[in-house]
Amino acid sequence: MGAGIGKIVVLILAIAVVWFGFRWVQRYIAAKNAAQTAKPAEPKALEAEATVRCGRCGTFVPASGAKPCERADCAWSAPS
């Protein structure tokens, strides 16, 4: 009635395969759920700058005057 050493080794190997297989399946399911529940990053809100329309050429330029019109006869053009 002896359980040979071979049978014990096979039993230990079978337990190890089941144990590590179960852990692998748990990690796979957890990773799959984490990927599905991850929220995409929200887009940043764009900041608008106030503009005014040039009475001479009709071009809209920033109200701060930071970027003048490219036309030479425009009232918003920076002096040369």
Backbone hydrogen bonds, N-H to C=O, Kabsch-Sander energy under -0.5 kcal/mol:
donor,donor_aa,acceptor,acceptor_aa,energy
4,G,2,G,-0.9
8,I,4,G,-1.7
9,V,5,I,-2.2
10,V,6,G,-2.4
11,L,7,K,-2.2
12,I,8,I,-2.5
13,L,9,V,-2.6
14,A,10,V,-2.3
15,I,11,L,-2.3
16,A,12,I,-2.4
17,V,13,L,-2.4
18,V,14,A,-2.1
19,W,15,I,-2.6
20,F,16,A,-2.7
21,G,17,V,-2.1
22,F,18,V,-2.3
23,R,19,W,-2.0
24,W,20,F,-2.2
25,V,21,G,-2.2
26,Q,22,F,-2.1
27,R,23,R,-2.2
28,Y,24,W,-2.3
29,I,25,V,-2.3
30,A,26,Q,-2.4
31,A,27,R,-2.4
32,K,28,Y,-2.1
33,N,29,I,-2.4
34,A,30,A,-2.2
35,A,31,A,-1.9
36,Q,32,K,-1.5
37,T,33,N,-1.9
38,A,34,A,-0.9
48,A,46,L,-0.6
52,V,61,V,-2.7
54,C,59,T,-2.5
58,G,54,C,-1.4
61,V,52,V,-2.6
61,V,59,T,-0.5
63,A,50,A,-2.9
65,G,62,P,-1.8
74,C,71,R,-0.8
77,S,74,C,-1.1
